[in-house]
Amino acid sequence: MANNSKIKLTFNTREVEAPEGVTVLRAAELNDIYIPTLCSHKDLSPFGGCRLCIVEIEGMRGYPLSCSTIADDGMVVLTETEAIREIRTELVQLILSEHPSSCLICKEADECKPFTKTVRKSGVTTGCRYCPNDGQCELQDVVNYLGITELSYPVIYKEHEPERMDPFFDRDYNLCILCGRCIRMCQEVRGTSVLAFNFRGNKTRVGTAFGRNHIEAGCEFCGACINVCPTGALAEKASKWDGIPDGSVIATCPYCAIGCQLELFHKDGWFSKAVPVHDSEVNDGQACLKGRFCMGEVSHHFERARKPMARIDGYWKEQLWDEAIEKAAEKLKDLKPDEFAMLISPDCTNESLFTAQKFVRTVMQSNSIDSTARSSLGGGLPFWERMFQKPIKIQEIKKAKTILAIGLDTRFNFSIIGVEIRKAIKAGARLVTINSRRSNLAQYSHCWLQVEPATEGIMLDALVKSLFNNATDLKKELKLSGVKKEKLADALELLKGQDDLMVIVGPRIFSYTDNADLISSITELSKKDNVSIIPLYYGTNTRGAIDLGAFPEILPGAVFKGDEKTTKKLESAWKVKFPKDDGITIDKIQAGECRPKVLYLVGAVPFAQRPDCDYLIVQDIYEPDFDVDLYLPATSFLESSGTLVNMEGRVQDAPGVEKLPDSVMYGRARPDWWILSQIAKQLDVAGFDYESSDNVLDEISDLADGFPKSGRIHRKMDTLRVETVLPETVPVSAKPRKKSGFLLVMQPGGYSYRGVDITSKVEGLQILNPEEGFHLNSEDAKELGITEGEKLIVTAGDKSGTACARIEDEIPKGAIYLFKPLAFGGLKDRCDLEQLFRLETNPCPVEVKKVGV
Amino acid sequence: MVVKTAASVLEKFSTRRENLIPMLQKVQEVEGFISPESIKLISDKLRISENEIYGVSTFYAQFRFTPPGEHSIYVCMGTACHVKGGQQILNMLEYELGIKEGQTTEDGRFDLNRVACLGCCALAPVIKIDDKIYSQMSVLKLMDVLEKYTQSVEVTDE
């Protein structure tokens, strides 16, 4: 609040201070004075539904609601008089008459509590199980505060069927007290409006339109409603019965480059659930389904690898760590620089990325370290370097007046961005979207330019030309993108004459072969002063990977190779002579241009089949689906600590929450930096005496500017310093498109973590399954004579692939969308499509047939 | 006669949020009920989510979400009719037609509604079918009345 002046008021006998403009309830909360309430929440607008927060205020008639009365200077507030207590007791009793309340007023509650956790094979009634009973019930708190032990009203059970069909969370509206917090959260804060009060009077219930399930109703499964539910009506499936957590740590979400701050709760040493922290710098108390719900299952899945394994004489054998390290060292000894290559996932921590590139450059004397991030950085590294030099501020979105979103869908990916966009719209911003298929933002857009598949860049180019260069002849662009002249005029009307422009570019459209228009127009936009650009990309720590030189052409400190000053600095720090070779990149390996003798994959599995090499070392959290010669189990985000750089350039802490002893379950997994430094030590290379990730971070902060020392993570905004810039890569220019037949449009998938596609591990994601299969229009499907789920065969030249059909109404006719995974681990259906993923052009004209016709 | 559709009557409304209720009323006037499709149309036009619109429209008793039947049955639940057993009449109708209050039978013949008072309390309990009031109902009389409607339709069908 802009107004910082304070007011004084008196609660009961205590005089307190509070900022001006807050409600009486908030003033009490800020001063640790308890006023019972069930419907108010600090993030939400006052509702006045539960009426428990009544107080007596001197000079005011009756019992005003503290949640909707603004505190005034000199107010005298009484919060606990006999009359208030009586009314509150009455109100709570009325609420309880419609809420299963055995836990609240049962005479045997105290004796029963120790036994409710009894594990039995058959269903035995030990205590009641109406709700999770996990100590988070605010109704319980209020009942205890008022000391209610019996009910004077008959109890009505509403007999709603508990709703368990949707993934990730259960809803039991019998427990609902209609406080409306979930609805206000969904409508006011998230802006999605999936929930609303339906019907009225005693039939009122929270629900979606026509009782649809949440998937159909457009739910983002962000879990914000669960976080504010004061009862057990909404509960996360996975952690529902975990009971009261033992403690928590604040960590950074490992799933995307936004880097949301999450509070990870643990119970009995194991991770229980993740709840977004109110961190106004990054995520402002919000998260998406990946961060909120997908952590436990990815790390605790039964397929998770637990021990080092090696192929010895054709047998797949368990190894001790010493044996495995020895084996790795033996194979890596005396290799020529071009006989070795390492690929590392951009989801790894800074510490792991740094150790990996140091390992390759000092131990292997080679530059053959590449990150799989390269595949999702369309436009080339220099382009992204330039993008990162401009400040990227997520929290600025909500202040924007005009927003241009290109190829962006924020339902299940980057949903924080969507929340911020909707906040801006609520504050009066105009939104123009360019998208070939319907996105979740289409409904909020003031103008949606629906373009032909893969022509988003052309449309952006047209907009930039007419906005800044006053171009009028846009016939070619309009023809290619299939947009009507009037529609473009509408968009220009909204965009013209605005002081600022926020451009948000979705991650999927960078992958088109023909992205020349997109890259050049973004570059042009980035030169304008009043334009902010937020380019989105997959890969959590891609910015860290660039910063720390996990690419052949970049050195730590985000300096391009060949910079003598940095080379000298690194050579003297590491006491080695620096390698001069060009290094093997992921593209060369995938194209079969290079064949390394030993290939070392650190959390990166960009192959569906075993890549061509003599010896394959994989270091990841899951074993890949193909043959491996040596497998080293790495720790997941829950087990090891480290730091991550988000897209804004903040270095954020990601401490592990599980400290497991060596023997159990995943206790033998080790952090990537530990494994690599052990191998280096085995090969007698100095400079790898790291005891903890903090040691690595300290070394990073010495060598790369902007990185903090351990224990001093300030999360300040930071931009990369690039001293020498690589020559610009020339983007491929536009080619005429084939009009007949189908167009196969490939977009990168967003559900990878290291080497696995997390959809394969998380049950809820399998139900949503946003990425599997060929997505096509319902009319096309009718013409082909196929129904949802039937197999399709797609052929382009001599390459073909089979997968099931997913029918959607809002896909342009004649286009088939396919998600190309960044990591292949765990994928079932899409592994058969590898031929298509290797197609030279994207989009590509193809033939489509039903299987068996 | 030109058949008006929801899409055509919605065209003349502006995109202001305040138009929601008038739009819903117009749709109900033209189509007889609020369909999921028309809610989607309104949602796209006003940029309000379908769920929110459904929440608003279910709040008001004037909107219905199933197509009306050929004959509309209104069961009075006012004080007098309530005392004289209106609830049993409603229960019986629900049982006999196999639908709940607010719904329409599968064959589209009847829809069943409850009203607070029809203004003829002296005749309680009353039901109204289309525009005709049936007074002092009992379960037996109800069966006769229903039969009349089912038969008369069958006759006209032939």
Chai-1 contact restraints between the chains, C-beta under 6 A:
chainA,res_idxA,chainB,res_idxB,connection_type,confidence,min_distance_angstrom,max_distance_angstrom,comment,restraint_id
A,S193,B,S49,contact,1.0,0.0,6.0,A-B,restraint_1
A,S193,B,N51,contact,1.0,0.0,6.0,A-B,restraint_2
A,S193,B,E52,contact,1.0,0.0,6.0,A-B,restraint_3
A,V194,B,N51,contact,1.0,0.0,6.0,A-B,restraint_4
A,A196,B,N51,contact,1.0,0.0,6.0,A-B,restraint_5
A,A196,B,E52,contact,1.0,0.0,6.0,A-B,restraint_6
A,A196,B,G55,contact,1.0,0.0,6.0,A-B,restraint_7
A,F197,B,G55,contact,1.0,0.0,6.0,A-B,restraint_8
A,N198,B,G55,contact,1.0,0.0,6.0,A-B,restraint_9
A,N198,B,T58,contact,1.0,0.0,6.0,A-B,restraint_10
A,F199,B,T58,contact,1.0,0.0,6.0,A-B,restraint_11
A,R200,B,F59,contact,1.0,0.0,6.0,A-B,restraint_12
A,T208,B,N51,contact,1.0,0.0,6.0,A-B,restraint_13
A,A209,B,E50,contact,1.0,0.0,6.0,A-B,restraint_14
A,A209,B,N51,contact,1.0,0.0,6.0,A-B,restraint_15
A,A209,B,Y54,contact,1.0,0.0,6.0,A-B,restraint_16
A,F210,B,P36,contact,1.0,0.0,6.0,A-B,restraint_17
A,A217,B,N51,contact,1.0,0.0,6.0,A-B,restraint_18
A,Y444,B,R47,contact,1.0,0.0,6.0,A-B,restraint_19
